[in-house]
Amino acid sequence: MCGRYVMAKAIGDLVAEAEAEADDNLQLRHSWNVAPTTDVPIVLERLIDVQLHREIHVARWGLVPGWAKELSVGVRAFNARSETAASKPTFRAAVKKRRAAVPMQGYYEWKKEGSKKRPFFVHREDGKLMFFAGLYEWWKDENGDWILSTSILTMESPSAEEPGVLGELAGLHDRLPIPLDKAMMSRWLNPDEEDGEGLIEEVRAQAYDVASTWTMYEVDSAVGNVRNNSAELIEEHTNALF
């Protein structure tokens, strides 16, 4: 599962790491506590004059299919289970044609210990962006305005018997957002690749290799309140007992 994350890099950094282009007027809100239904950057590819363009867009986190009657449908669709996304009405059209990558500096996950939950920050050791397999859709509201929305694909977490960080991830949650390596990201985004179901199997197959390069540490419980939003949220909780 992925229900809270960090995306506070400048647009120039995102463009460089995603190897994408962005509109000069595009503005990103720096956030150390991104929550569902907020606007987030996504990376997608479009064919323009027979040429493939990789672009940065801003989307509402929580996918709203074109047939939905209300925007609120997206509240429940910020994650998509990779095992069923190709057959679920909410996601199946996007799986075929509208695949995206969702960039983040890292994400938060809460480890349950009895009645308590301890928040952890999962990220790359080198500080670079992580890109996750996502989907996107366009939805027209009652005023005729088009709203772009997105969802992040998840899969089962690694086994607790896996070495290193993979075993640690297993102890955090039974679901894992699916990361993309550079080569897989290119294939995932390509709109000419119409076998979305097959691509899902491919991104699942490489996910643990990508995740094995991550690191994680405990952070302060203040991250649990979405109104808290500052760089201090990703500082290691030095009083934590491991």
Secondary structure, 3 states (H helix, E strand, C coil): CCCCEEECCCHHHHHHHHCCECCCCCCCCCEEEECCCCEEEEEEEEEECCEEEEEEEEEEECCCCCCCCCHHHHHHCCEEECCCCCCCCCCHHHHHHCEEEEEECEEEEEEEECCEEEEEEEEECCCCCEEEEEEEEEEECCCCCEEEEEEEEEEECCCCCCCHHHHHHHHHCCEEECECCHHHHHHHHCCCCCCHHHHHHHHHHHHHHHHCCEEEEEECHHHHCCCCCCHHHHCECCCCCC
